[in-house]
């Protein structure tokens, strides 16, 4: 399969991630390998990178940057598939993640692998030291009107915050500004991807689509 950041393959009990040398994607793959090892050592609920036979977390093979992670057994969910119990586990796991001083950057339930009552965050490309409120705003954006506070009257967001508060604290007064920041960062990320030059080897329909998307990205960029 191919993710937005890299090529991903399963090899037995390992997941191999790779991207062409010299690309932004390759930098993300290498950074996430180091981050995964650091976070796992700090007790975060993440899989730790697996070293190669040379003892390296990142290898260069045939023009590709390659890293490996263990396969995490379990299931991921979309926002509309969550139960209160799953949402509570999601919040609890994110609080444990934040206790390391890092934020995930994309802490949605589709990046959380759940196996019974155990949950593990994957996709650490955007993980870095930071303020937890940004992660919380991002996680709750499905229940947040533009520029406002999340609607916590629903069972799912309320259960998420209950799980988070079991080990941490969220200052709701700071959420509106955090939501707006998340909106800006999401748009900025979209602009980067949408305006990346097209590959001339793409078929004609893909080149035409890329042109339209890039034009729309330019229009949206005016609001940043």
Secondary structure, DSSP 4 states (H G I P E B T S, - for coil): -B-SSSEEEEETTEEEEEEETTSHHHHHHHHHHHHHHHHHHTT-SBPPB---TTS-SSEEETTEEEEEEE---SB---GGG--HHHHHHHHHHHHHHHTTTEE-S---GGGEEEETTEEEE---TT-EE--HHHHHHHHTGGGB-TTS-B-TTSHHHHHHHHHHHTT----GGGHHHHHHHHHHHHHHHHHHHHTSPPPTTS-HHHHHHHHHHHHHHHHHHTT-
